[in-house]
Amino acid sequence: MGLFDGYNIATSGMSAQRTRINVVSANIANAQTTHGLDGGPYKKQNVVFQEILVEKQKELDSKNNPSNINSIKSEFSNKDDLLINKPIGVGIKEIIDAKNTPILRYEPEHPDANKDGYVAYPDINPVIEMTDLMEAMRSYEANLSSFQTQKSMDTKVIDILKS
């Protein structure tokens, strides 16, 4: 494990959870939105996470700087095969629209009512969204605590090395 791996893992987790907090907040804010960009009701969104592996990070680095390809191949010799799939963080794979069908309410005076007087509302349960929001906030706080613990350990090591 490298010197900064703990920091990288914690910050990638905080970044992923911050994205999740933003998406869940948008879901809550648009729970009553009947007219979105596509003309229908707002579509609830969900965040899909993925782990970032050493191998994937090296691929990304090689795409950004192709001259590193040979050094990457030599870096992963047979003795280092165990490190190829080592997780080094979490990232956002994609943000997907939920497949929930809209909830129809009879409101003939509403401007978005169909010819039968029904308005399509997004199928968003505020209780579930608030639970997701609290979970994302707690996960963010856990990653922050991990970052601060890593910082505290590194500070103590530096203090020991000074004396």
C-alpha positions, 0 to 999 in steps of 0.5 A: 500500500502506498503512502497516499492510497488511504487518502485516495480511497477516502477522497474517491468515496467522498466524491462518489457520495457527494454525487449521490447526495446531489442526485438524491437531492434532485429527486426530492426537489423534483418529486412533484415535477409534472413536466420535464425536458422530455415533456413527461414527468421527472424521472427519478435517477439512481447512481451506480458505483464501481470500484476503481482498480489499479489496472483500470487506473493504469489504463486511464493513465496510459490513454492520457499519456501513451508514452507510459505504456511500456513502463506500465507493462514492465511495472506489472511483472509476474510477481506483481500479478496480485496487485493488478486487481487491487481496489484503489477507490470508488467511482461513478459508473453511471447515473441511470433513470429509474424505470418506475411508471408515473403515478396518475392523479385526477386533476382536470384543472392542472395544465399538464392534465391529459384529455381524461383529466389525469396528471402524471407525477413521478413515482418518488417516495420522499421517505425512501429518498430521505433515507438514501440521503441520510445513508449517503451523508453518513457514508460521506462522513465515514470517508471523511473520518477515514481521511482524518485518521490517515492524516493523524497517523501520518502526522504521528509518524512524522513526529516520531521521525523528527525525534 
